[in-house]
Amino acid sequence: MSASEVFHGRTAVITGASSGIGAGLARHAAGLGMRLVLADIAADRLTALAEELRATGAEVEPVVTDVADPASVTALADRAHERFGVVDLLVNNAGIMSMGWSWEIPAERWDAMLRINIGGYVNGIRAFVPRMLERGEKAWVVNVSSVGGMLPSPLMAPYSVTKFGTLALTESLHHEMLMKGAPIQVSVVTPGSVKSEIFRAARPGESLPPEVTAFNGHLQDLADEHGLTPEEHAERVFEMVAEGKYWAIPQPEQLFPALQPRTDMILRQENPRPPRG
Ligand SMILES: NC(=O)c1ccc[n+]([C@@H]2O[C@H](COP(=O)([O-])OP(=O)(O)OC[C@H]3O[C@@H](n4cnc5c(N)ncnc54)[C@H](O)[C@@H]3O)[C@@H](O)[C@H]2O)c1
């Protein structure tokens, strides 16, 4: 079935919805005729997007949320159920980037990465899945990881850690839903380069080692010049999720050529080679 046949009239909650990938998913979901609960910590951007989508006729509830705070995510779930009575689709997407030598990244930045990129997803699962299970009808949980969740990278260790963690968390949840016999489809998204603010937002005001500045600039340029637009990315993701796919891999060409050699090297117990550039 197509995404519009599956999702029209259903209710989605999307975290990190006011920018980049999340905003693309929100715009595409509105186009599919979904009712939307948009969550983000950036209140002004969230209001602007909600107004934009309402102007197209969509029903939208913006909820300023800090996904790192369990109480804030519970309040988000309460608000979503008050407004729409049901949540069919949860997209855990809010995430941040930190770059640097792993031993130099400040402890508070490591902590923020773990609390937002992993804790935020755990908070989403804890706040929404019990009500999905209780309802017992078809529902979806979609977690956004990254090609970086399968290909570890230097100079962004906290990101690699959290995106690998997202794969583990999502696959555990998938198996648990099967064990429960629950009609909840779990999917993991592994975007490649997508135009967004994530690398610009990762540059703290302080001066960084030249290798880090250069790598950040390289990844930003890659996304700006060759990345999918968030809307193109969203269309691919919704179609794959609607088809029932666990693995929602929107840009296989950016993952498979590196994943296969990495897997082969692990099976041969070879030491990791310098990563892709
Ligand atoms: N852009 C890419 O190339 C790319 C590639 C792979 C994976 N991803 C993943 O996609 C997701 C979205 O990233 P993006 O590239 O769109 O970045 P982005 O910076 O454009 O958007 C991230 C959004 O998350 C929000 N956010 C940050 N902290 C939050 C918090 N504590 N609570 C609620 N919202 C918070 C931000 O305000 C922002 O709106 C992330 O999980 C990222 O790891 C992005």
PDBQT file of the ligand as one rigid body, heavy atoms in Angstrom, charges set to zero:
ROOT
HETATM    1  N1  LIG A 301      21.221  15.647   8.207  1.00  0.00    +0.000 N 
HETATM    2  C1  LIG A 301      21.868  14.527   8.028  1.00  0.00    +0.000 C 
HETATM    3  O1  LIG A 301      22.661  14.417   7.085  1.00  0.00    +0.000 OA
HETATM    4  C2  LIG A 301      21.623  13.355   8.937  1.00  0.00    +0.000 A 
HETATM    5  C3  LIG A 301      22.208  12.135   8.589  1.00  0.00    +0.000 A 
HETATM    6  C4  LIG A 301      21.980  11.019   9.379  1.00  0.00    +0.000 A 
HETATM    7  C5  LIG A 301      21.153  11.130  10.500  1.00  0.00    +0.000 A 
HETATM    8  N2  LIG A 301      20.585  12.333  10.841  1.00  0.00    +0.000 N 
HETATM    9  C6  LIG A 301      19.736  12.378  12.028  1.00  0.00    +0.000 C 
HETATM   10  O2  LIG A 301      18.522  13.037  11.728  1.00  0.00    +0.000 OA
HETATM   11  C7  LIG A 301      17.973  13.605  12.922  1.00  0.00    +0.000 C 
HETATM   12  C8  LIG A 301      17.588  15.048  12.637  1.00  0.00    +0.000 C 
HETATM   13  O3  LIG A 301      18.765  15.781  12.359  1.00  0.00    +0.000 OA
HETATM   14  P1  LIG A 301      18.854  16.986  11.291  1.00  0.00    +0.000 P 
HETATM   15  O4  LIG A 301      19.986  16.695  10.417  1.00  0.00    +0.000 OA
HETATM   16  O5  LIG A 301      17.531  17.269  10.725  1.00  0.00    +0.000 OA
HETATM   17  O6  LIG A 301      19.343  18.168  12.273  1.00  0.00    +0.000 OA
HETATM   18  P2  LIG A 301      18.760  19.613  12.602  1.00  0.00    +0.000 P 
HETATM   19  O7  LIG A 301      19.763  20.227  13.518  1.00  0.00    +0.000 OA
HETATM   20  O8  LIG A 301      18.419  20.352  11.347  1.00  0.00    +0.000 OA
HETATM   21  O9  LIG A 301      17.409  19.279  13.376  1.00  0.00    +0.000 OA
HETATM   22  C9  LIG A 301      17.404  18.687  14.668  1.00  0.00    +0.000 C 
HETATM   23  C10 LIG A 301      16.217  19.212  15.448  1.00  0.00    +0.000 C 
HETATM   24  O10 LIG A 301      16.220  18.611  16.756  1.00  0.00    +0.000 OA
HETATM   25  C11 LIG A 301      15.879  19.628  17.704  1.00  0.00    +0.000 C 
HETATM   26  N3  LIG A 301      16.385  19.315  19.030  1.00  0.00    +0.000 N 
HETATM   27  C12 LIG A 301      17.672  19.334  19.450  1.00  0.00    +0.000 A 
HETATM   28  N4  LIG A 301      17.720  19.049  20.766  1.00  0.00    +0.000 NA
HETATM   29  C13 LIG A 301      16.435  18.824  21.174  1.00  0.00    +0.000 A 
HETATM   30  C14 LIG A 301      15.842  18.479  22.409  1.00  0.00    +0.000 A 
HETATM   31  N5  LIG A 301      16.577  18.311  23.530  1.00  0.00    +0.000 N 
HETATM   32  N6  LIG A 301      14.504  18.317  22.455  1.00  0.00    +0.000 NA
HETATM   33  C15 LIG A 301      13.735  18.498  21.352  1.00  0.00    +0.000 A 
HETATM   34  N7  LIG A 301      14.249  18.846  20.161  1.00  0.00    +0.000 NA
HETATM   35  C16 LIG A 301      15.587  18.995  20.069  1.00  0.00    +0.000 A 
HETATM   36  C17 LIG A 301      16.539  20.885  17.127  1.00  0.00    +0.000 C 
HETATM   37  O11 LIG A 301      15.977  22.075  17.686  1.00  0.00    +0.000 OA
HETATM   38  C18 LIG A 301      16.269  20.739  15.645  1.00  0.00    +0.000 C 
HETATM   39  O12 LIG A 301      15.032  21.307  15.291  1.00  0.00    +0.000 OA
HETATM   40  C19 LIG A 301      19.038  13.435  13.992  1.00  0.00    +0.000 C 
HETATM   41  O13 LIG A 301      18.722  12.349  14.830  1.00  0.00    +0.000 OA
HETATM   42  C20 LIG A 301      20.305  13.155  13.181  1.00  0.00    +0.000 C 
HETATM   43  O14 LIG A 301      21.246  12.416  13.913  1.00  0.00    +0.000 OA
HETATM   44  C21 LIG A 301      20.826  13.437  10.093  1.00  0.00    +0.000 A 
ENDROOT
TORSDOF 0
